[in-house]
Amino acid sequence: MAAEPVWSVDPRTGKPRERVATEATAEGVDRSVRAAHGVREALADRSARAALLRTAADLLDGAGEQIVETADAETALGPVRLTGELARTTAQLRAFAEVVEEGSFLDIRIDLPDPGAVPPRPDLRRWKIPLGVVAVYAASNFPLAFSVPGGDTASALAAGCPVVVKAHPDHPATSELCASLLRRAAVKAGLPEDVLVLVHGFDAGVELVRHPLVAAAGFTGSVRGGRALFDAAAARPVPIPFHGELGSLNPVVLTTAAVEERAEEIGTGLAGSMTLGAGQFCTKPGFVLAPSGEAGDRFLAALASGVSAAGPAVLLDHRMREAFVTGVAERAALGGVESPVAPGPGGAHTVGAGVLAVDAARLTGTRSEGDDGHHLLLEECFGPVTVVARYASRAEITEVLSRLPGNLTATLQIAERGDDEDAAPLLAELTPLAGRVLVNGWPTGVAVAAAQHHGGPYPATTSTSTSVGATAIERWLRPVTYQSTPGRLLPPELRDGNPLGLPRR
């Protein structure tokens, strides 16, 4: 494969800004992976890992103005959004430093010998060790929190795994800047800089997942791209875990009681959530089941008003803009689909947010017209659009939900006053569809917390793991049990007396 130049492109104009790097050749990918693999033992020191993560956070904060300016030039996400994303990113790094020091992620379990048990039990001591080099595929829509210094990288380093990041082509200059800061942080923490290596290029990404020294991969992106890499990871002579976040519709169900109680509030809240970041959040609510009738009309009017006020937006690149314009046009052309606010092109380089509405019966196949083509309304359309399906009965909700794919989130809006008899059964129906289920909230915004789960049934993700929160570290570890092993040969974490003071069962 040829070594092509990598350009930083302004999404507001579609014009190149500067040449920032060169795509990695197959030989370059091999060198990068071997460099990372060669320093993995240096990460065995948990105190050094914690220092690396905290130092990286400090250096990123210190370069905050430059990072935000560079990322905004490449993504058009705006200084306010990017400043918040940088704060989230550095907080995440510091949170994983605490995880490393606290030590419960090692999941230490000790069973002392019991010769009287049936069958007799030997001395068993179990903990978790790092897998090895992790390939991280950066996301387009989060140039910091889900890219070079993001959660996959932070959790892999915390687990003791070196990382090779495949930069996203939408923000190569931001990726180079952040990678240089993380490599500098490694040196300041007394570690080799090759605990993190950056590569560019589509072909490099394919080579990376196939490399025999890569032990696992983390991906955030499209269903098509993620599935291709997932299949490549599974087709290797030695298959590896592939933790991919691919796509999500993030359905919302509004009970009749909720809409009768606060139609305008729900409509305004939904408008803010679905247009946030130009609708480019992986948790954007893209499909809504709302009751038909007068209250439903009030909700739809409030939603349309809020969306109309959003104004034109710049998407991350022109390819995504073209996909959005084509996608909403195909959906709007389907039978029975109305456009209370027509989504589409907003200008030469922008898009306009919109709302599409359809009777839920069109999605159930109960009408004579069938649902030819209407399956598109049950697929993610990346950008500022949501689909409202108006249901006429409780049975229609169940029928439509049965046709939905797996999701990152599912939201239920219920009455806040009095008893909403639909709340419990609908919550039970939504739970199998998503990894995070919300009641009377909106899914955009994913708290970094121990109890967080950012994942869901396929195609939301390709595994049952989370990419956000403390338990994201579990993706890069595997358990090992030592049986009847003399204490002097055991890792200090497993020795009698618990010399390191770690949580143990």
C-alpha angles and dihedrals in degrees: 000000000000123000101242124186119259116223131197107227129202107231090201091065106012089234125131115256103190143333107255108168148345126258112255118250122219088264090050092052090049092052091048095051093045091049091053093043091051094061100044094108090061089066092060089091105088093197090056090050092052090048091050092053094048093044090050090052091050094049092047091050090048091054093041098122093051093044094051093046092049094045093047091052089055102038108023088221091135134241095269094054093042094047088055091047091051090052089051091049096051092043088053092052091051091046091056090049087060090048090054093050096044091053105202089121086075087070093211113197125178127190113186118217118276113183090182094061120103104265097019113255121225125206106286126186120180133186140146128261132192118270098221133246113013122205112215121196110204122229125238098219098049108045090180115019095045099026138060098335094025137116098286091052094043094049093045093051089046089054090053097256123135112231134221109193123203103211119226113245092229094069111021096146091052089048093051092049094049093044091053090052093049092048090050089050090055092055092047088052091052096256132121113267090232091076079096124035128175127213132179134208142065094253089047089058092055092046090049097057090047097049111117093223094055107099102185141356139217122201138179117185145072128351091240096050095039094048091051091053092043090054091047091051091051094045095057118112084247106032117216135204112270114195104193132173104202115164144327138194093197099207123215124203120198116198118220090242092053094051093045089052101046113359095153094048092051093046093051092046093050091049091055093047098047095046095044109123089003089297091296098126117115086227096052110140099242102168130041132187108206131169120257119233136064097318091047089052090054090051092049092048092052091047092049091048092052093046092048089056093056095083128205118322137200115233123214095266141350093258090060090045091054092047090051094048092048093044097051091045091054091049095045090053093059119109115273094010116134128192111217084176113015113228119210144090114357095185141321092306104014141069134217121231118239151174127228120198131195138161110264089229088071087065097048101057091236094122124079091244089063120207100286107165093354091107084083088072088062093054127084117264107195110226141042103327135102132186121225115202112195112215124204097193142021089249091061090058091055093046094051094045089053088062097052124105123228118294143194091231142012123193130204121194111199136170113283095204123056128354118317104204092197094056102085099042093045092049088054091051093049097047096076090051101061149027094230123036119194131196119203094347140088125254100225106103120051115208116222100230142132093255096047122118118191104179140068147177117318130316089028088063138351095227139034093251131105126238093201129059135027096302091062085088090070091074092071100046136077129196124248126185124204113207124202091342119163112249094240089061096048123097109259088248090067102039126115114270093033094249093189095049094234127163107266137173 
